[in-house]
Amino acid sequence: MLAPFSIDAYLPAFPGIEAEFGVGRAILSQSLGAYLAAFAISTLFWGPLSDRIGRRLVILASSVLYVLASAGCALAEDIDTFLLLRILQGLAASGGLVAGRAMIRDAYSAEDAHKAMSHVMLMFAIAPAVAPLVGAWLYDVSGWHSIFWFLTSLGGLVIALVIFVEETLSYSRRQSAHPLTVIKVYARMLVHGRFLGLVFTVSFAFAGLFLYIAGAPTVIYDFLGLDRHDFSLQFMPMVGGMMVGSYISSRLAHYWPTKRTINVGLGVMAIAVTINIIQASLFEAQIMTVIPPLVLYSLGMAIIMPAVTILALDCFPDNRGAAAAMQSFIQMSICAAVASVAVPLLNAQWLYFVLGQMVFLLIALVLRFSVRLK
């Protein structure tokens, strides 16, 4: 939950941060892009390290670094320092996500791992709903600095909890972390058609949702004309859709073949995009026209994500940490491009956001049908 909290908690405070540092929305959006880029790149380090020293130590080490970076953000006095520390925060936040995904597949069979990953998605989905509310409340009470002190304490809580988690990677299954060995592993992944097809499918599908997450200040302030207290009107329904989709995915894990689950989820997302395009073409941006299609898209996204993630990890059963790292690297690289490029390019009109989401989903559909599933 550190990663989504680090993305969403400070969104309601954008106006205050912009005013204090004397920068515009486009510049501050780069802090999100910088965080995501650092997050993506650092996964390539944490993944092989977790295959070598174990999942638990990686989570502990990355969480300590996260605490230091978050405290630094709270103390930053200029935009350059703030951006630098957001990069450090991104470098740290990826460790737990990568090691956690590998842990799940270590501990469960394929079907049970799908179900467990769906349960994790339920927890993961809570953060985007709660984070903006917590951020808005903290901003009102103590200013934007308090948001990063909260993130500091959240990192400390993770450290305290992980102390009681058992290691899931046995010594007999540990892999070399020598740079040449790691490069060879990643090279095999970059030419593995099935792995890349699965990873890019889920990454571009998620990009269609992340466009609205990264662009939430534009959606709330500019398209809907609301204020910082109204972020819940976007995030609560979206997260509700993700929670329902995760529940459905977990229930289907033992009854439906993975192929059908993924196809149904993508079909739900296609219906959501179609409704979105029709409404954006005919109506003005309002809560009842903007939010419901996002809920449906989120539901479909949550159905496919656990299934696709497990299939991707199973392409490299002896290097699950590295596989999770490459998956996270690709997904977060695309998210970074969405935050840094797509949001600034598409923020002029609601219709542009809708068309951007459509393009991302079309790419995901093409990639999905390039991969043969059982």
Summary of the structure (lengths in Angstrom):
residues: 374
radius of gyration: 19.7
end to end distance: 31.6
largest distance: 60.9
contacts: 1412
relative contact order: 0.16
helix: 84%
strand: 0%
